[in-house]
Amino acid sequence: MSEETPNLNLPYIMPSQAQKHVTHNEAIRALDALVQIGVLGRGVQSPPDAPAEGARYIVGDAPAEGWEGQAGRIAAFQDGAWAFYAPRAGWLAYVASESLLVVHDGAEWQAVRSGLSTEDLRNLEGVGVNAAPDAVNRLAVSAPATLFSHEGAGHQVKVNKNAAADTASLLFQTGWSGRAEMGLAGNDDFSVKVSADGAAWFTGLTVRGADGAVDAPAGLSAGGNAVWHAGNFAPGAKQDALDGVRAVEMFQAKANGTLPTYIDLHTEAGTDYETRIVRWNNSNATKPGWFEIANSGSGTLSLTPSGPVWNTYAIARDGSSPQFGNQVRLSGEAPTLQLTETDTNISYRLIGDVGALYIQAAAPSGNAGMIRFSGWASTDIGALQVRYDGTFRNIHHSGAPINLRGYTVAELPNAASVGAGAMVFVSDDAGSAAPAFSDGVGWRRMADNTLISPT
């Protein structure tokens, strides 16, 4: 028969044992130390000064000053001396200095956790919220919505990939089949692509990571009408690719698409696409910097670095231009050609309106200050008129009188200033009206050369 209990090692009172009270009291002291263990501290390396009767401590891993060799044991001050008790796995003790419950795992004392700690949530194999995670989808959430909010400032959702050839994206699905994806798919360019079945994918938009250039390889439309066509970058197939569309084309001189040769805007479909075209030519070696407006039925106006050209003929400002086989036309209710001096910001306009041609300098308001040439649709056929005093007055008129500007004698301008040969109409000459001319010194009546005004 053993002389001690198996768990707490309490001494038994043996048969015919003398001084049985000693054995009994030793067991009582052990019970007092080990039942409902509450220690004042743990990791204590040496006995405290003046300990209270019954004080208990968990000895540290490097004890000294009489506690040598008692590491990890419970030290109890009983009957004026220190007693030491070796813990066993599963023993619990409350540490008053830490307000902490500890348990012995057979090797050392460990804190008993009352809840989850930050450490408990690290390196989990998976997390499911109303859903089951798996080896690929290690975070699974099944909910009407998922909320990510700020903590007082901004907030970012980060999707990181290992290498440029990998994918970091958001995938949108219908019935677990992909329908749209946006992100970095196999490279470092941001792209948006779609699929009707989850198998065949089409890229709608790409933003190049190197320089931010935007490409729409599948085409663009506005209001249901195509404004960009997927075949426009293939010069060899340009006519077939444009069949049935109103197109904007950007053809390129190099296969890598870095050097645009020209931009075309045209309305004709199929093989006759050049019949109506506006073209800007940037890099073609034969036509650097050309801008062309072409119509196969009328001709081509080209603005080139060396000057404007109509078909193959240069257009000269000094009047030496060749005769055109066609016309350059501006159409509209009142078509206007405006010329502006960039250094003075003064504008000049050439206007066609109601069968007449107007020439206006410095662009004053209305038609004031204009010269008018009556056109074939006007009742004033063949008239050359100047506007003054709010009215157009004839300078030359085919089949109609010429209008002279009217003055009173007092209003006549200085004859020397206007020069000899100027003609006016004097409304109050000697009590009647009469035309007059300037001889360079004064004004004279046309009828008899009588001097009307000496200056």
C-alpha positions in Angstrom: 0.0 0.0 0.0 1.3 3.5 -0.9 2.0 5.9 1.8 0.7 8.9 -0.2 -2.4 9.8 -2.3 -1.8 9.6 -6.0 -2.8 13.2 -7.0 -1.9 15.5 -4.2 0.7 13.3 -2.5 -1.0 13.6 0.9 0.4 11.2 3.5 -1.7 8.4 4.7 -1.9 7.5 8.5 -0.3 4.1 8.5 -1.3 1.2 10.9 0.5 1.2 14.3 1.9 4.6 13.4 3.2 6.7 16.3 2.4 10.4 16.5 -0.5 10.1 14.0 -1.3 13.7 14.4 1.9 14.7 12.6 1.0 12.9 9.5 -2.5 14.2 9.7 -1.4 17.8 10.1 1.0 17.5 7.2 -1.8 16.4 5.0 -4.0 19.3 6.2 -1.2 21.8 5.4 -0.9 20.4 1.9 -4.7 20.6 1.4 -4.6 24.2 2.6 -1.9 25.0 0.1 -3.3 23.2 -2.9 -7.1 23.3 -2.7 -8.5 26.5 -4.4 -5.0 27.7 -5.3 -4.6 31.4 -5.3 -1.1 32.8 -5.5 0.0 36.4 -5.0 2.3 36.3 -8.1 4.1 34.1 -10.5 7.6 34.0 -11.9 8.9 35.1 -8.5 12.7 34.2 -8.3 13.3 34.7 -4.6 11.3 34.7 -1.4 9.7 38.0 -0.5 10.6 39.8 2.8 8.3 39.2 5.8 5.7 37.0 3.9 2.3 36.5 5.6 1.3 33.1 6.9 -0.2 31.1 4.1 1.2 33.3 1.3 1.7 31.4 -1.9 3.7 32.1 -5.1 4.6 30.4 -8.3 8.4 30.1 -8.4 10.2 31.5 -11.5 12.5 29.7 -13.8 15.7 30.9 -12.1 15.1 30.8 -8.4 17.6 31.9 -5.7 18.0 32.7 -2.0 16.8 29.4 -0.7 14.4 28.6 -3.6 17.0 27.0 -5.7 15.8 23.9 -7.5 12.1 24.8 -7.0 11.4 26.4 -10.5 7.8 26.2 -11.5 6.6 24.9 -8.1 4.1 26.5 -5.7 5.9 28.0 -2.7 3.7 28.3 0.4 4.7 30.0 3.6 3.4 27.6 6.3 4.2 27.5 10.0 7.0 30.0 9.5 8.8 28.1 6.8 8.5 27.6 3.0 7.0 24.4 1.6 7.1 23.6 -2.1 4.6 21.6 -4.1 5.2 20.3 -7.6 2.3 21.0 -9.9 0.7 18.5 -12.2 -1.0 18.9 -15.6 -4.4 20.4 -15.2 -3.9 22.3 -11.9 -5.5 25.8 -11.9 -4.2 28.8 -10.0 -5.4 32.4 -9.8 -2.6 35.0 -9.9 -3.8 38.0 -7.9 -1.2 40.4 -9.2 -2.3 39.8 -12.8 -6.0 39.1 -12.2 -5.3 36.0 -14.3 -6.2 32.3 -14.2 -3.4 30.0 -15.2 -3.2 26.3 -15.8 -0.3 23.9 -15.7 0.1 21.9 -18.9 2.5 19.4 -17.5 5.6 21.5 -18.4 4.8 25.1 -17.5 2.1 27.5 -16.4 -0.1 29.0 -19.2 -2.7 31.7 -19.1 -6.3 30.4 -19.4 -8.0 32.4 -22.2 -11.4 33.7 -21.5 -12.0 34.7 -25.2 -10.4 35.1 -28.6 -7.2 37.1 -28.8 -5.6 38.7 -31.8 -3.2 35.8 -32.0 -6.1 33.4 -32.2 -7.3 35.1 -35.4 -3.9 35.0 -37.3 -3.1 32.5 -40.0 -6.5 30.9 -40.1 -7.0 28.3 -42.8 -10.4 29.9 -43.7 -13.2 32.1 -42.5 -16.9 31.8 -43.5 -19.7 34.2 -42.7 -22.9 32.4 -43.3 -20.9 30.3 -45.9 -18.3 27.6 -46.0 -14.7 28.6 -47.1 -12.7 26.2 -49.2 -9.0 25.9 -50.3 -9.4 28.6 -53.0 -12.1 30.8 -51.5 -10.6 31.1 -48.0 -12.9 34.0 -47.1 -16.5 33.3 -48.0 -19.4 35.7 -47.2 -23.1 35.1 -48.0 -25.0 38.2 -47.3 -27.2 40.9 -49.0 -24.3 43.3 -48.8 -20.7 43.6 -47.6 -19.6 46.9 -45.9 -16.1 48.3 -45.8 -16.0 51.7 -44.0 -13.4 54.3 -43.0 -11.8 54.8 -39.6 -11.9 58.5 -39.6 -10.2 59.2 -42.9 -10.0 57.3 -46.2 -10.4 53.6 -47.0 -8.8 51.4 -49.6 -9.6 47.9 -50.8 -6.3 46.3 -52.0 -5.9 43.4 -54.4 -2.3 42.4 -54.7 -0.7 39.9 -57.2 2.7 38.3 -57.2 4.0 39.1 -60.7 2.9 41.1 -63.8 1.8 37.9 -65.6 -0.6 37.0 -62.7 -4.1 38.4 -62.3 -5.5 40.9 -59.7 -9.1 41.6 -60.6 -12.8 41.8 -59.6 -14.9 39.1 -61.2 -18.6 39.4 -61.6 -20.7 36.2 -62.1 -24.2 35.0 -62.9 -24.9 31.5 -61.5 -21.2 31.1 -60.8 -20.3 31.8 -64.4 -18.2 34.8 -65.2 -19.8 37.8 -67.0 -17.5 40.7 -66.4 -14.0 41.3 -65.1 -12.1 44.4 -64.3 -8.5 44.8 -63.1 -5.0 43.7 -64.0 -5.5 40.5 -66.1 -2.3 38.9 -67.0 -0.3 42.2 -67.2 -0.1 45.6 -65.6 -2.6 47.3 -67.9 -6.1 48.0 -66.4 -8.8 46.4 -68.5 -12.5 45.8 -68.5 -13.8 42.7 -70.3 -17.1 40.9 -70.6 -18.4 37.5 -71.5 -21.8 36.1 -72.5 -21.1 32.5 -71.4 -18.1 32.7 -69.1 -15.9 31.1 -71.8 -15.4 33.6 -74.6 -14.2 37.0 -73.3 -14.1 40.4 -75.1 -12.0 43.3 -73.9 -14.0 46.6 -74.0 -11.5 49.0 -72.5 -7.8 49.0 -71.7 -5.9 51.7 -69.9 -2.2 51.2 -70.6 -0.1 51.2 -67.4 3.0 52.6 -69.0 1.5 55.9 -70.2 -2.3 56.0 -69.4 -3.3 55.6 -73.1 -6.9 54.4 -73.5 -7.9 51.8 -76.1 -11.3 50.5 -77.0 -10.5 47.4 -79.1 -14.1 46.3 -79.6 -15.4 49.7 -80.7 -17.4 52.5 -79.2 -20.9 53.8 -79.8 -22.9 56.8 -78.8 -26.7 56.8 -78.8 -26.6 53.3 -80.4 -24.5 54.6 -83.4 -20.9 53.4 -83.9 -18.3 56.1 -83.5 -15.3 53.8 -83.4 -14.9 50.6 -85.3 -12.8 47.6 -84.3 -11.3 47.2 -87.8 -10.0 50.7 -88.2 -6.4 49.8 -87.3 -6.1 47.3 -90.1 -5.2 49.2 -93.4 -5.4 46.1 -95.5 -9.0 45.4 -94.6 -10.2 49.0 -94.1 -12.8 49.1 -96.9 -14.6 45.8 -95.9 -14.4 46.6 -92.2 -16.1 50.0 -92.7 -19.1 48.6 -94.7 -22.3 50.1 -93.6 -20.9 52.5 -91.0 -20.2 56.2 -90.7 -16.6 56.0 -89.6 -13.8 57.7 -87.9 -10.5 56.0 -88.8 -7.0 56.2 -87.4 -4.6 54.5 -89.7 -1.1 53.8 -88.5 2.3 53.7 -90.2 3.7 51.1 -87.8 2.3 47.8 -86.7 2.9 48.6 -83.0 0.4 51.5 -83.3 2.8 54.2 -82.1 2.8 56.4 -85.2 -0.6 57.5 -86.6 -0.4 58.3 -90.3 -3.7 60.0 -90.8 -7.2 60.4 -89.3 -10.2 60.1 -91.6 -13.8 61.2 -91.0 -16.1 60.1 -93.8 -19.7 59.1 -94.5 -19.5 56.8 -97.5 -19.4 53.0 -96.8 -17.6 50.3 -98.7 -15.0 50.7 -101.5 -16.0 54.3 -102.3 -15.1 55.5 -98.8 -12.9 58.3 -100.1 -15.7 60.1 -101.9 -16.4 62.4 -98.9 -13.6 62.6 -96.5 -11.8 65.0 -94.1 -8.2 63.8 -93.5 -5.4 65.0 -91.3 -2.1 63.5 -92.3 0.7 63.6 -89.8 3.5 61.2 -90.6 3.3 60.0 -94.2 6.6 60.9 -95.7 5.0 62.1 -99.0 2.5 64.4 -97.3 3.8 65.6 -93.9 1.4 67.8 -92.0 -1.4 67.9 -94.7 -5.0 68.6 -94.0 -7.4 67.6 -96.7 -11.1 68.1 -97.5 -11.9 65.8 -100.3 -15.0 65.0 -102.5 -14.6 62.9 -105.6 -17.3 64.9 -107.4 -15.7 68.3 -106.8 -12.0 68.0 -105.9 -9.7 68.2 -102.9 -8.6 71.3 -100.9 -5.3 70.6 -99.2 -3.6 72.8 -96.6 0.1 71.9 -96.7 3.2 73.3 -95.1 4.1 75.0 -98.4 0.7 76.6 -98.8 -2.9 75.7 -99.8 -3.6 73.5 -102.9 -6.8 73.0 -104.8 -6.5 69.5 -106.5 -2.9 69.8 -107.8 -2.8 73.6 -108.2 -1.3 75.9 -105.7 -3.5 78.7 -104.4 -1.6 82.0 -104.4 -2.6 85.1 -102.4 -1.1 87.5 -105.0 -3.7 86.7 -107.7 -1.4 84.4 -109.7 -3.6 81.3 -108.9 -4.6 79.1 -111.9 -8.2 78.7 -112.9 -10.0 76.0 -111.0 -11.9 73.3 -112.6 -14.2 73.3 -109.6 -15.3 75.4 -106.7 -14.6 75.7 -103.0 -18.0 76.0 -101.2 -19.2 77.2 -97.8 -22.9 76.3 -97.4 -25.5 77.6 -95.1 -28.1 80.3 -94.7 -25.5 83.0 -94.5 -22.1 81.4 -95.0 -19.2 83.4 -93.7 -15.4 83.3 -94.1 -13.7 85.1 -91.3 -10.0 86.1 -91.3 -8.4 87.2 -88.0 -5.1 88.8 -87.4 -3.5 87.1 -84.4 -1.3 90.1 -83.5 -4.1 92.7 -83.5 -7.1 90.4 -83.0 -8.9 92.4 -85.8 -11.3 90.3 -87.8 -12.5 90.6 -91.4 -15.5 88.8 -92.8 -16.8 87.8 -96.2 -20.5 87.0 -96.0 -23.0 85.7 -98.5 -26.6 86.6 -97.6 -29.9 86.9 -99.6 -28.2 87.1 -103.0 -25.5 89.6 -102.0 -21.8 89.5 -101.0 -20.7 91.6 -98.1 -17.1 92.6 -97.2 -16.7 93.8 -93.6 -13.5 95.0 -91.9 -12.9 94.9 -88.1 -16.2 93.1 -87.6 -18.3 95.9 -86.3 -21.8 95.0 -85.1 -24.5 94.4 -87.7 -23.7 95.3 -91.4 -22.5 98.9 -90.6 -19.4 99.9 -92.5 -19.8 97.1 -95.1 -19.3 97.0 -98.8 -22.1 95.1 -100.7 -22.0 93.5 -104.1 -25.6 92.6 -105.1 -25.8 89.1 -106.4 -27.9 87.5 -109.1 -30.8 86.8 -106.8 -31.1 90.5 -105.7 -33.5 93.1 -107.3 -30.5 95.5 -107.4 -28.7 93.6 -110.1 -25.0 94.5 -110.5 -24.9 97.0 -107.7 -21.8 98.0 -105.8 -22.9 99.7 -102.6 -21.3 101.2 -99.4 -23.2 101.4 -96.1 -23.2 104.7 -94.3 -25.8 106.6 -92.3 -27.5 103.2 -91.7 -28.3 102.7 -95.5 -26.6 101.0 -98.4 -25.9 103.6 -101.1 -25.0 102.8 -104.7 -21.4 103.4 -105.9 -22.0 101.6 -109.2 -25.3 100.2 -110.4 -26.2 98.6 -113.7 -29.3 100.3 -115.0 -30.0 102.5 -111.9 -28.9 105.9 -110.6 -25.9 106.3 -108.4 -26.5 107.5 -104.8 -24.4 110.4 -103.7 -24.0 111.0 -100.0 -26.0 114.1 -99.0 -24.8 117.0 -97.0 -25.9 120.5 -96.1 -23.4 123.3 -97.0 -22.5 123.5 -93.3 -21.8 119.8 -93.1 -19.6 119.5 -96.2 -16.2 117.9 -95.4 -12.9 119.6 -96.2 -12.4 119.5 -100.0 -8.7 119.2 -99.7 -9.0 116.3 -97.3 -11.3 114.3 -99.5 -9.3 115.2 -102.6 -10.2 116.4 -106.1 -12.9 114.4 -107.9 -15.0 113.5 -104.8 -18.8 113.9 -105.4 -21.6 114.7 -102.9 -25.2 115.9 -103.0 -25.7 119.3 -101.3 -29.3 119.6 -100.0 -29.4 123.4 -99.4 -27.3 125.0 -102.1 -28.7 128.5 -102.8 -32.1 127.3 -101.6 -32.2 124.2 -103.7 -30.4 120.8 -103.9 -27.6 120.1 -106.3 -24.8 117.7 -106.9 -21.2 119.0 -106.3 -17.6 118.0 -106.8 -14.3 118.8 -105.1 -11.6 120.4 -107.1 -9.1 119.8 -104.2 -9.6 123.3 -102.8 -13.3 123.8 -102.5 -16.7 122.4 -103.5 -18.3 123.4 -106.9 -21.8 123.0 -108.3 -21.6 120.4 -111.2 -24.1 122.3 -113.3 -22.2 125.6 -113.7 -18.9 125.1 -111.8 -20.0 127.8 -109.3 -18.2 127.7 -106.0 -20.5 126.5 -103.2 -18.0 126.3 -100.4 -14.4 127.7 -100.4 -13.0 124.8 -98.4 
